[in-house]
């Protein structure tokens, strides 16, 4: 599930060429260890875990129920909160409050 949803069509994700990475029976760490060098080869100096962190926070900022984002990411909710809650900024909290109070 791309977050933001329009990225699916903007980036034509259905036409993408997936990397030749065997994922069956591999841990997330093993898969990430294959993805990160590929990103670096493209001049993108982040790790696969940076992408996961950004995805989790983006879901929160967009107002998606954390239980749903956690499930998409293969986490239990408590793990999701423990790992990603710290990345949500004061501005993100303020925006969420504005959205919540505007809906009333």
N, C-alpha and C positions, 0 to 999 in steps of 0.2 A: 504494500500500500504506500504509494508515494505521498509524502506530505510536503508540499501542498498538492492537492489532487490535480490541478491543471498542469503540473510538471509531466504527468503521464503523456498528455498530448503535445505539450510544448517540446519535449525532448524525444518524442516518438519512441518511447521505451519499448514498444512491441517490435521495433526494427533493430534494437540493440544487439550487438554481438557479445555474448556472455564469455567471460574468460574460461579457459579450459581448466577448471579446478574441480577436483573430485571432492564432494562434500559428504558423501555417504560414509557414516562411521567416523567422521572427523569431529573434533571438538571445535567450538567457536574460535578458540585460540589458534588452533592449527589452520583453520580457514582464513582467519585474519592475517596470519603469518604469510599467507600466499597473496592476499589482496594488497597489503601495504606496500610491498616492493613494486607491484604493478602501478599503484598510484604514484609512487616516487619516480618511476620511469617516465610518467606523463608530466612530471614537474609539479605534482600535487603533494605538498609536504605535510600530509596528515596521515593518521593511521586509520585502519578500519574501525577501531574503537571510537575515534573522534566522530565518525559518521553515526555510530549507534548513539553516542551521547547527544549529538545534535538532533537526531530523529526523536529521541525521547523528550527532549525539552521542547522541540517544535510541536509535538503532539499536545503537550500541556498548554503552551502558549495559544494554540488554536482552539483550546477548550474541549479537546477530546477526552472523554472519561479515562483516567489513568489506568483503570482495570482493563480497558480495551487495548490501549497502547502496550501495556505490559504483556498482554496475551499475544499481540502481534509480534512482540519481540521475544516471546518464549520465556517470559519471567513470571514468577509469582508476584503479586502486588507488593508485598513487603520488601522484596528484593529490589523491585523497580523504584520504590520510594527511597530506600536506603542508598541506592546507587546514583539516582538522577536528580533527586529533589534539591541537592546542593547547587546545581547548575542554574536553577531558576532565579533570575535577578529580581531586585526590588521593583524594577519597572514592569517586569512580567506579572508580578503579584498585583501591582496597581492597575494594569490593563485588565487582568482577570476580574478585579473588584469592580471596575467601571462596567464591564460587560454584565456582570451578575446584577448590579444595582440598576442598570438600564433595562433589564428584562422584566423588572417588577412593575 
